[in-house]
Amino acid sequence: MNTADIKHLFDYTEWANELTMEAAAKLPDECLRRDFGISHKSIFGTLLHMAGAEWIWLERWHGRSPAKAEAWSMWTTDSCADLAELKRRWANVIGRRTQYVSELDDSRLENELAFKLLSGDPSSMRLVDQMRHVANHATMHRGQVVGLIRQLGIDPPSTDLLFYLRREISPK
């Protein structure tokens, strides 16, 4: 995997996340915040978790490893009032990540990059694997959000990679 592949993977991730956010924005607040009994409770909670996780990894790539208390205090339903605020914060993360990726060269992707887990324990992974994880994590949670939207009786967006690739081949 090279930097062009990583850029493409994040372009897809951002496209699919945006479709998911657009679908969430059409929901009434009671549906957006309804506790479905999943790990992050609601659609809004899951979207917050997705954005917060992307922020944590980006911080790690910049040599900072936020502790659990710092990370989650910034990305909770108490600290982020609504989708508009979430979208603003997430756009900042995306902009910073785009800048970071634009400055990478292929050799840096293979470098082992140390970081601390939210618990404070040390860890390390190749940068490319960290980036793959970020995209995969987003895909997993988008699937949850899409499933919850479907449970509400609404047709969710198609966010699979296949639909993104088809869009590239024959854009609408």
Secondary structure, DSSP 4 states (H G I P E B T S, - for coil): --HHHHHHHHHHHHHHHHHHHHHHHTS-HHHHT---SBTTBSHHHHHHHHHHHHHHHHHHHTT----HHHHHHHSSTTT--SHHHHHHHHHHHHHHHHHHHHT--HHHHTSEEEEE-TTS-EEEEEHHHHHHHHHHHHHHHHHHHHHHHHHTT-PPP--SHHHHHHHHHS--
